Amino acid sequence: MSARAVQFTAMLGPPSVARWADRAIVALRAIDPSRAGSAQQGYRFARDRNEAHFFQRIPRLSPHTPSASLKDVRISRRLTSLTVTFAVALVGCSSSPEPGTAHAPPSTNAHASKLPETNLETGFTRIIAGAGDSVTSIPGSASAQYAYRFRQIDPASDRFTFQDRELSFYFRPRPSALHFQVENRQNRPVWIDWDRSTWVGVMGTEKIAHGTTRWSDRYGTQSSTQIVGLQRYSDYAFPISSLVDPGGSDQQLHRLLLPEDQSSIQYVNRVFGVDLVFRIDDRYVPYSFRFRIESAVPR
C-alpha cells in the first residue's frame, strides 16, 4: 500500500462518510478488480486509524437529528462528494511509486557549465560584465589579492603612449582588459577595422573583442568604429574566446584577462598585446602594441 493511498484515505473521516466510500470501492471493484483491492485496503487502514479522531472533530450528521440544519446537510453532501473523489483517486495512485525528490532540469547553457578551471592555457573562472576602467594607480579590483605591474615593450614607452602623424595612443593594461584611448590628430575621419584587428596572447593570435562585442559576434562580423577628425575615442579590448554565454541577456560577460589570486605569479614575464588595424583614407594601417607583466605582488 503506497504512502499516497494512506494520505488520501486518512482524509475520509467519520463512519457516516465512510459508508459512502465503501459503496464507491464496491463500484470500483467492478471496474478494475486488480486495483480496487489495494485501494480498499488503504482506505480501511486509514479509516480505522483515524476514525476516533475525526469522529470527535466532525459530528455524525443524521436527518433525524433535531438540530440538523440546511448548512449541515450541505456540508454532509460536500464530504460525501469528496469521499467518492478520493476513493476514485486511490485506484490510480495505489500502485504508483513513492514520491521522490525533484531534480533540477539540466542546464541549457552547456558553455557556462563547462567553464575551465583556472589555468594559464585555457582561461579563468571568474566572470565579469563589461570591463570598467579604474582610475587608481594600482591596476585591479578592490578585492584583488595580487596586484600587477605592466610595461609597454613594443613600441617601448614608460608612459604607455605612442603617436605618429595620424594617431595618438594611450594604454592602461588591467586584469579585466586592455583599456586604451585613441586620438585622431588629423581633421578627417578614420576607422578601426575590428575584423582585421587581432589579439595576441598566451593562446596565440585570435579575434579581438571590445566594448560593444557580444556573444553573438564570435563568428560574425563587427562593425568598424569611426573616429572623427580631431576627436578622441576610448575603449577596451580582450580576446574574443573569453566571452561567456549570457543566457539570453544583452550583457557582455567574459572571463578576466588575468587572475587576481595566488596564481597571478605564474603570469610574470608573459607578453600580450593587440594589432589594431585602422582605415585611413583608402589605406589599411596596422598598429602593433605589446605589453609584458613585470611583477605580481600581494596587496
GUKOLMAR-637615 format. One record per residue (C-alpha): residue number from 1; residue in one letter; z, y, x. Coordinates in nm, 2 decimals. Each point is the difference from the previous one (the first is absolute). Layout:
+-----+-----+--------+--------+--------+
:   n : res :     c3 :     c2 :     c1 :
+-----+-----+--------+--------+--------+
: NUM :   A :      Z :      Y :      X :
...
+-----+-----+--------+--------+--------+
END
This chain:
+-----+-----+--------+--------+--------+
:   n : res :     c3 :     c2 :     c1 :
+-----+-----+--------+--------+--------+
:   1 :   M :   0.00 :   0.00 :   0.00 :
:   2 :   S :  -0.11 :   0.33 :   0.15 :
:   3 :   A :   0.22 :   0.30 :   0.05 :
:   4 :   R :  -0.23 :   0.21 :  -0.22 :
:   5 :   A :   0.06 :  -0.25 :  -0.29 :
:   6 :   V :   0.37 :   0.04 :   0.03 :
:   7 :   Q :  -0.03 :   0.38 :   0.02 :
:   8 :   F :  -0.21 :   0.02 :  -0.32 :
:   9 :   T :   0.21 :  -0.25 :  -0.20 :
:  10 :   A :   0.33 :   0.17 :   0.10 :
:  11 :   M :  -0.11 :   0.29 :  -0.22 :
:  12 :   L :  -0.04 :  -0.20 :  -0.32 :
:  13 :   G :   0.36 :   0.04 :  -0.10 :
:  14 :   P :   0.21 :  -0.13 :  -0.29 :
:  15 :   P :  -0.06 :  -0.31 :  -0.21 :
:  16 :   S :  -0.14 :   0.20 :  -0.30 :
:  17 :   V :  -0.29 :   0.11 :   0.22 :
:  18 :   A :  -0.01 :  -0.33 :   0.19 :
:  19 :   R :  -0.10 :  -0.19 :  -0.31 :
:  20 :   W :  -0.33 :   0.19 :  -0.01 :
:  21 :   A :  -0.05 :  -0.09 :   0.37 :
:  22 :   D :   0.05 :  -0.37 :  -0.08 :
:  23 :   R :  -0.27 :   0.03 :  -0.26 :
:  24 :   A :  -0.23 :   0.17 :   0.24 :
:  25 :   I :   0.04 :  -0.27 :   0.26 :
:  26 :   V :  -0.08 :  -0.26 :  -0.26 :
:  27 :   A :  -0.33 :   0.18 :  -0.06 :
:  28 :   L :  -0.06 :   0.03 :   0.37 :
:  29 :   R :   0.05 :  -0.38 :   0.04 :
:  30 :   A :  -0.29 :  -0.06 :  -0.24 :
:  31 :   I :  -0.22 :   0.25 :   0.20 :
:  32 :   D :   0.08 :  -0.12 :   0.36 :
:  33 :   P :   0.25 :  -0.30 :   0.02 :
:  34 :   S :  -0.01 :   0.00 :   0.38 :
:  35 :   R :   0.15 :   0.34 :   0.03 :
:  36 :   A :   0.21 :   0.04 :  -0.32 :
:  37 :   G :   0.25 :  -0.24 :   0.14 :
:  38 :   S :   0.09 :   0.21 :   0.31 :
:  39 :   A :   0.00 :   0.31 :  -0.21 :
:  40 :   Q :   0.25 :  -0.15 :  -0.25 :
:  41 :   Q :   0.22 :  -0.12 :   0.29 :
:  42 :   G :   0.01 :   0.35 :   0.15 :
:  43 :   Y :   0.08 :   0.15 :  -0.34 :
:  44 :   R :   0.27 :  -0.24 :  -0.09 :
:  45 :   F :   0.17 :   0.04 :   0.34 :
:  46 :   A :   0.01 :   0.37 :  -0.02 :
:  47 :   R :   0.11 :   0.00 :  -0.36 :
:  48 :   D :   0.29 :  -0.24 :   0.06 :
:  49 :   R :   0.11 :   0.20 :   0.30 :
:  50 :   N :  -0.02 :   0.34 :  -0.17 :
:  51 :   E :   0.06 :  -0.07 :  -0.37 :
:  52 :   A :   0.37 :   0.11 :   0.00 :
:  53 :   H :  -0.08 :   0.31 :   0.20 :
:  54 :   F :  -0.27 :   0.11 :  -0.23 :
:  55 :   F :   0.18 :  -0.10 :  -0.32 :
:  56 :   Q :   0.28 :   0.24 :   0.09 :
:  57 :   R :  -0.24 :   0.29 :   0.07 :
:  58 :   I :  -0.26 :  -0.06 :  -0.28 :
:  59 :   P :   0.15 :  -0.10 :  -0.34 :
:  60 :   R :  -0.16 :  -0.28 :  -0.20 :
:  61 :   L :  -0.19 :   0.17 :  -0.28 :
:  62 :   S :  -0.01 :  -0.17 :  -0.34 :
:  63 :   P :  -0.15 :   0.13 :  -0.33 :
:  64 :   H :   0.33 :  -0.11 :  -0.17 :
:  65 :   T :   0.20 :   0.24 :   0.21 :
:  66 :   P :   0.11 :   0.29 :  -0.22 :
:  67 :   S :  -0.02 :   0.25 :   0.29 :
:  68 :   A :  -0.35 :  -0.10 :   0.10 :
:  69 :   S :  -0.22 :   0.31 :  -0.02 :
:  70 :   L :  -0.37 :   0.06 :   0.01 :
:  71 :   K :   0.03 :   0.10 :   0.36 :
:  72 :   D :   0.17 :  -0.34 :   0.08 :
:  73 :   V :  -0.28 :  -0.18 :  -0.17 :
:  74 :   R :  -0.26 :   0.19 :   0.21 :
:  75 :   I :   0.19 :  -0.08 :   0.32 :
:  76 :   S :   0.01 :  -0.37 :  -0.09 :
:  77 :   R :  -0.37 :   0.00 :  -0.06 :
:  78 :   R :  -0.07 :   0.17 :   0.33 :
:  79 :   L :   0.22 :  -0.25 :   0.18 :
:  80 :   T :  -0.18 :  -0.28 :  -0.17 :
:  81 :   S :  -0.33 :   0.13 :   0.11 :
:  82 :   L :   0.12 :   0.04 :   0.36 :
:  83 :   T :   0.13 :  -0.35 :  -0.01 :
:  84 :   V :  -0.33 :  -0.15 :  -0.10 :
:  85 :   T :  -0.18 :   0.22 :   0.26 :
:  86 :   F :   0.23 :  -0.12 :   0.28 :
:  87 :   A :  -0.03 :  -0.37 :  -0.11 :
:  88 :   V :  -0.38 :   0.03 :   0.02 :
:  89 :   A :   0.03 :   0.16 :   0.34 :
:  90 :   L :   0.20 :  -0.30 :   0.13 :
:  91 :   V :  -0.30 :  -0.23 :  -0.04 :
:  92 :   G :  -0.20 :   0.21 :   0.24 :
:  93 :   C :   0.28 :   0.07 :   0.25 :
:  94 :   S :   0.20 :  -0.33 :   0.00 :
:  95 :   S :  -0.22 :  -0.16 :   0.26 :
:  96 :   S :  -0.08 :   0.32 :   0.20 :
:  97 :   P :   0.11 :   0.02 :   0.36 :
:  98 :   E :   0.31 :   0.20 :   0.11 :
:  99 :   P :  -0.06 :   0.37 :   0.04 :
: 100 :   G :  -0.03 :   0.10 :   0.36 :
: 101 :   T :   0.01 :   0.32 :   0.20 :
: 102 :   A :  -0.31 :   0.21 :  -0.03 :
: 103 :   H :  -0.18 :   0.06 :   0.32 :
: 104 :   A :  -0.18 :   0.32 :   0.09 :
: 105 :   P :  -0.38 :  -0.01 :  -0.03 :
: 106 :   P :  -0.18 :  -0.03 :   0.34 :
: 107 :   S :  -0.07 :   0.34 :   0.16 :
: 108 :   T :  -0.35 :   0.13 :  -0.07 :
: 109 :   N :   0.02 :   0.20 :   0.32 :
: 110 :   A :  -0.09 :  -0.27 :   0.26 :
: 111 :   H :  -0.03 :   0.25 :   0.28 :
: 112 :   A :   0.35 :   0.15 :  -0.06 :
: 113 :   S :   0.15 :  -0.35 :  -0.02 :
: 114 :   K :  -0.14 :  -0.10 :   0.34 :
: 115 :   L :   0.09 :   0.31 :   0.21 :
: 116 :   P :   0.03 :  -0.11 :   0.36 :
: 117 :   E :   0.33 :   0.01 :   0.19 :
: 118 :   T :   0.06 :   0.29 :   0.24 :
: 119 :   N :  -0.25 :  -0.08 :   0.27 :
: 120 :   L :  -0.19 :   0.19 :   0.26 :
: 121 :   E :  -0.33 :  -0.17 :  -0.08 :
: 122 :   T :   0.01 :  -0.02 :  -0.38 :
: 123 :   G :   0.18 :   0.31 :  -0.13 :
: 124 :   F :   0.34 :   0.09 :  -0.14 :
: 125 :   T :   0.19 :  -0.07 :  -0.32 :
: 126 :   R :   0.13 :   0.35 :  -0.08 :
: 127 :   I :  -0.22 :   0.16 :  -0.26 :
: 128 :   I :  -0.02 :   0.38 :  -0.06 :
: 129 :   A :  -0.19 :   0.22 :  -0.25 :
: 130 :   G :  -0.22 :   0.25 :   0.18 :
: 131 :   A :   0.11 :   0.14 :   0.33 :
: 132 :   G :   0.19 :   0.32 :  -0.02 :
: 133 :   D :   0.01 :   0.20 :   0.32 :
: 134 :   S :   0.33 :   0.08 :   0.17 :
: 135 :   V :   0.07 :   0.34 :   0.15 :
: 136 :   T :   0.29 :  -0.13 :   0.21 :
: 137 :   S :  -0.04 :  -0.02 :   0.37 :
: 138 :   I :   0.08 :  -0.38 :   0.00 :
: 139 :   P :  -0.27 :  -0.21 :  -0.17 :
: 140 :   G :   0.11 :  -0.24 :  -0.26 :
: 141 :   S :   0.19 :  -0.03 :  -0.33 :
: 142 :   A :   0.37 :   0.11 :  -0.03 :
: 143 :   S :   0.11 :  -0.37 :  -0.03 :
: 144 :   A :  -0.20 :  -0.11 :   0.31 :
: 145 :   Q :   0.21 :  -0.21 :   0.25 :
: 146 :   Y :  -0.24 :   0.09 :   0.29 :
: 147 :   A :  -0.20 :   0.31 :   0.09 :
: 148 :   Y :  -0.33 :   0.00 :   0.17 :
: 149 :   R :  -0.15 :   0.23 :   0.26 :
: 150 :   F :  -0.37 :   0.03 :   0.01 :
: 151 :   R :  -0.26 :   0.14 :   0.25 :
: 152 :   Q :  -0.36 :   0.10 :  -0.05 :
: 153 :   I :  -0.19 :  -0.16 :   0.28 :
: 154 :   D :  -0.36 :   0.05 :  -0.09 :
: 155 :   P :  -0.09 :   0.28 :   0.01 :
: 156 :   A :   0.33 :   0.07 :   0.19 :
: 157 :   S :   0.22 :   0.26 :  -0.15 :
: 158 :   D :   0.37 :   0.07 :   0.01 :
: 159 :   R :  -0.02 :   0.20 :  -0.33 :
: 160 :   F :  -0.21 :  -0.26 :  -0.19 :
: 161 :   T :  -0.29 :   0.24 :  -0.03 :
: 162 :   F :  -0.37 :   0.02 :   0.08 :
: 163 :   Q :  -0.27 :   0.25 :  -0.08 :
: 164 :   D :  -0.36 :   0.08 :   0.08 :
: 165 :   R :  -0.26 :   0.24 :  -0.13 :
: 166 :   E :  -0.01 :  -0.16 :  -0.34 :
: 167 :   L :   0.34 :  -0.13 :  -0.09 :
: 168 :   S :   0.37 :   0.02 :   0.09 :
: 169 :   F :   0.24 :  -0.29 :  -0.04 :
: 170 :   Y :   0.37 :  -0.05 :  -0.02 :
: 171 :   F :   0.17 :  -0.34 :  -0.03 :
: 172 :   R :   0.35 :  -0.12 :  -0.10 :
: 173 :   P :   0.04 :  -0.38 :   0.05 :
: 174 :   R :   0.26 :  -0.15 :  -0.24 :
: 175 :   P :   0.12 :  -0.35 :  -0.07 :
: 176 :   S :  -0.15 :   0.03 :  -0.35 :
: 177 :   A :  -0.35 :   0.13 :   0.10 :
: 178 :   L :  -0.19 :   0.23 :   0.24 :
: 179 :   H :   0.02 :   0.35 :  -0.14 :
: 180 :   F :  -0.25 :   0.26 :   0.11 :
: 181 :   Q :  -0.15 :   0.34 :  -0.07 :
: 182 :   V :  -0.36 :   0.11 :   0.06 :
: 183 :   E :  -0.12 :   0.36 :   0.01 :
: 184 :   N :  -0.36 :   0.09 :  -0.04 :
: 185 :   R :  -0.07 :   0.26 :   0.26 :
: 186 :   Q :  -0.34 :   0.10 :  -0.13 :
: 187 :   N :  -0.11 :   0.18 :  -0.31 :
: 188 :   R :  -0.18 :  -0.30 :  -0.16 :
: 189 :   P :   0.12 :  -0.32 :  -0.16 :
: 190 :   V :   0.06 :  -0.33 :   0.18 :
: 191 :   W :   0.07 :  -0.34 :  -0.15 :
: 192 :   I :   0.23 :  -0.29 :   0.11 :
: 193 :   D :  -0.20 :  -0.32 :  -0.05 :
: 194 :   W :   0.27 :  -0.26 :  -0.08 :
: 195 :   D :  -0.24 :  -0.29 :  -0.02 :
: 196 :   R :  -0.12 :   0.06 :   0.36 :
: 197 :   S :   0.36 :   0.07 :   0.12 :
: 198 :   T :   0.22 :  -0.29 :   0.13 :
: 199 :   W :   0.35 :  -0.08 :   0.09 :
: 200 :   V :   0.08 :  -0.16 :   0.33 :
: 201 :   G :   0.33 :  -0.19 :   0.04 :
: 202 :   V :   0.16 :  -0.34 :   0.08 :
: 203 :   M :  -0.24 :  -0.17 :  -0.25 :
: 204 :   G :  -0.30 :   0.15 :   0.18 :
: 205 :   T :  -0.25 :   0.24 :  -0.18 :
: 206 :   E :   0.00 :   0.01 :  -0.38 :
: 207 :   K :  -0.07 :   0.23 :  -0.29 :
: 208 :   I :   0.22 :   0.31 :  -0.03 :
: 209 :   A :   0.21 :   0.11 :  -0.30 :
: 210 :   H :   0.12 :   0.35 :  -0.07 :
: 211 :   G :   0.18 :   0.20 :  -0.27 :
: 212 :   T :  -0.23 :  -0.08 :  -0.29 :
: 213 :   T :  -0.08 :  -0.36 :   0.09 :
: 214 :   R :   0.11 :  -0.26 :  -0.26 :
: 215 :   W :   0.01 :  -0.37 :  -0.02 :
: 216 :   S :  -0.33 :  -0.01 :  -0.18 :
: 217 :   D :  -0.17 :   0.18 :   0.29 :
: 218 :   R :   0.05 :  -0.29 :   0.25 :
: 219 :   Y :  -0.35 :  -0.14 :  -0.04 :
: 220 :   G :  -0.17 :   0.31 :  -0.14 :
: 221 :   T :  -0.11 :   0.34 :   0.13 :
: 222 :   Q :   0.22 :   0.30 :   0.04 :
: 223 :   S :  -0.12 :   0.35 :  -0.07 :
: 224 :   S :  -0.04 :   0.24 :   0.29 :
: 225 :   T :   0.25 :   0.29 :   0.02 :
: 226 :   Q :  -0.14 :   0.35 :   0.04 :
: 227 :   I :   0.17 :   0.26 :   0.21 :
: 228 :   V :  -0.15 :   0.34 :  -0.08 :
: 229 :   G :  -0.06 :   0.26 :   0.27 :
: 230 :   L :   0.30 :   0.14 :   0.18 :
: 231 :   Q :   0.25 :  -0.21 :  -0.20 :
: 232 :   R :   0.25 :  -0.27 :   0.08 :
: 233 :   Y :   0.04 :  -0.35 :  -0.14 :
: 234 :   S :   0.31 :  -0.22 :   0.02 :
: 235 :   D :   0.01 :  -0.37 :  -0.06 :
: 236 :   Y :   0.14 :  -0.33 :   0.14 :
: 237 :   A :  -0.16 :  -0.33 :   0.11 :
: 238 :   F :   0.09 :  -0.36 :   0.04 :
: 239 :   P :  -0.18 :  -0.34 :   0.00 :
: 240 :   I :  -0.15 :  -0.10 :  -0.33 :
: 241 :   S :   0.13 :  -0.35 :   0.04 :
: 242 :   S :   0.35 :   0.14 :  -0.05 :
: 243 :   L :  -0.07 :   0.08 :  -0.37 :
: 244 :   V :   0.20 :  -0.20 :  -0.25 :
: 245 :   D :  -0.09 :  -0.08 :  -0.36 :
: 246 :   P :   0.18 :   0.26 :  -0.22 :
: 247 :   G :  -0.01 :  -0.24 :  -0.30 :
: 248 :   G :  -0.22 :   0.22 :  -0.23 :
: 249 :   S :   0.15 :   0.34 :   0.08 :
: 250 :   D :  -0.18 :   0.28 :   0.18 :
: 251 :   Q :   0.25 :   0.02 :   0.29 :
: 252 :   Q :  -0.10 :  -0.04 :   0.36 :
: 253 :   L :   0.23 :  -0.28 :   0.13 :
: 254 :   H :  -0.03 :  -0.11 :   0.36 :
: 255 :   R :   0.20 :  -0.15 :   0.27 :
: 256 :   L :   0.16 :   0.22 :   0.27 :
: 257 :   L :  -0.22 :   0.06 :   0.30 :
: 258 :   L :   0.30 :  -0.09 :   0.22 :
: 259 :   P :   0.34 :  -0.16 :  -0.08 :
: 260 :   E :   0.32 :   0.20 :   0.04 :
: 261 :   D :   0.24 :  -0.29 :   0.07 :
: 262 :   Q :   0.10 :  -0.20 :   0.31 :
: 263 :   S :  -0.36 :  -0.13 :   0.03 :
: 264 :   S :  -0.11 :   0.36 :   0.09 :
: 265 :   I :   0.05 :  -0.07 :   0.38 :
: 266 :   Q :  -0.28 :  -0.26 :  -0.02 :
: 267 :   Y :  -0.25 :   0.28 :  -0.06 :
: 268 :   V :   0.07 :   0.20 :   0.31 :
: 269 :   N :  -0.32 :   0.07 :   0.20 :
: 270 :   R :  -0.22 :  -0.10 :  -0.29 :
: 271 :   V :  -0.31 :   0.22 :  -0.05 :
: 272 :   F :  -0.15 :   0.10 :  -0.33 :
: 273 :   G :  -0.23 :   0.28 :  -0.13 :
: 274 :   V :  -0.30 :   0.11 :  -0.21 :
: 275 :   D :  -0.37 :   0.06 :   0.04 :
: 276 :   L :  -0.07 :   0.28 :  -0.24 :
: 277 :   V :  -0.37 :   0.07 :  -0.08 :
: 278 :   F :  -0.10 :   0.35 :  -0.12 :
: 279 :   R :  -0.33 :   0.11 :  -0.14 :
: 280 :   I :  -0.07 :   0.33 :   0.15 :
: 281 :   D :  -0.33 :   0.15 :  -0.13 :
: 282 :   D :  -0.23 :  -0.30 :   0.02 :
: 283 :   R :   0.19 :  -0.18 :   0.28 :
: 284 :   Y :   0.27 :  -0.26 :   0.00 :
: 285 :   V :   0.25 :   0.08 :   0.27 :
: 286 :   P :   0.28 :  -0.25 :   0.09 :
: 287 :   Y :   0.35 :   0.11 :   0.11 :
: 288 :   S :   0.21 :  -0.27 :   0.16 :
: 289 :   F :   0.38 :   0.03 :   0.05 :
: 290 :   R :   0.25 :  -0.25 :   0.15 :
: 291 :   F :   0.38 :   0.00 :   0.00 :
: 292 :   R :   0.25 :  -0.21 :   0.18 :
: 293 :   I :   0.35 :  -0.09 :  -0.10 :
: 294 :   E :   0.21 :   0.12 :   0.29 :
: 295 :   S :   0.34 :  -0.12 :  -0.12 :
: 296 :   A :   0.21 :  -0.12 :  -0.29 :
: 297 :   V :   0.37 :   0.08 :   0.02 :
: 298 :   P :   0.30 :  -0.05 :  -0.24 :
: 299 :   R :   0.07 :   0.31 :  -0.21 :
+-----+-----+--------+--------+--------+
END
